[in-house]
Amino acid sequence: MKRRQFIRLIGGAAAAWPIAARAQQSRNKIPVVGVLWHAGSAEEEDVYLSVLVKAFNDLGYFEGKNIHLDHRFPAENPDRYRTLGQELIDAKPDAIVAVTLAGAVALKQLTSTIPIVFVLVPDPIASRLVESLARPGGNLTGLSLMSVDLSGKRLELLKEAVPNLSRVALLLDLFSPNKEGQIKANQTAAEALGISLWPAEISAPDEIEPVFSKIAQDRADAVMRGAGTILFNLRARVGAAALAHRLPIMTYVAEEVPHGFLMSYGQDFPDFVRRAAAYTDRILKGAKPADLPVEQPTKFKLVLNLKTAKALGLTIPQTLIVSADEVIA
């Protein structure tokens, strides 16, 4: 089956499930796992959705045979996170995977009994999802990105790649739940490096060009990509705008780098998705979220885009190239 056909099948299954497949689940008693994504369709989520399905397959779970994955796509709409989260809860699944912080927060407010595995959450303690990393203490557990904690390292790498770096705009999703924490962490790290850093917020696709135009007018030397799922879905447009205004942009998501970003430093997101499937497997086999410690990343990945560097007239130091885990040439 071709990838596009597979993704359409997943999207169709999500729509058809409430009508017919629940009765089949009742007869077969296969485990049901809800998945609350962030984009608007299975096709938009292809980068990670196919990874999640394969991860379950590798663990011995196959759709319709011994598991049903009940997908929901909120399209970055804050209200839909709650609405679709309630739909998943009403279906009484055995567990729910919350891919983003917004989804995890919505689900925590809606249920205290159904096990929830969060995947891409910067700081689950500050977000009040868990009591501690070692002992989550409730019905949620999962993986911590530690994305805020790496602010200083990302700025150091960006400074190494961009000569005379002194002014940086921090690109943020206006609706990011941990926006203020990101701003504080990045500004603290920037001050230590002698860099002036300020926030630039985006809340809708049509704001990308005006925001980048303003960043350029403010004489920024580069852009730091902050957290916010809308930015991932708009990665191609963000990268194109950065190139159009000759602005190097650092991200923490490796999957964004091919779209005109200069570099990334951060966690291996596909690996996080695979590990979320493993967490869910343990829960389906009887483990309780309260007893499963939140995992933190132990390896960080540096990706460089030399095509973007050339387009911007930048020469990346050889020391940086040698230390990169992946180089797009």
Disulfide bonds with the S-S distance in Angstrom:
none
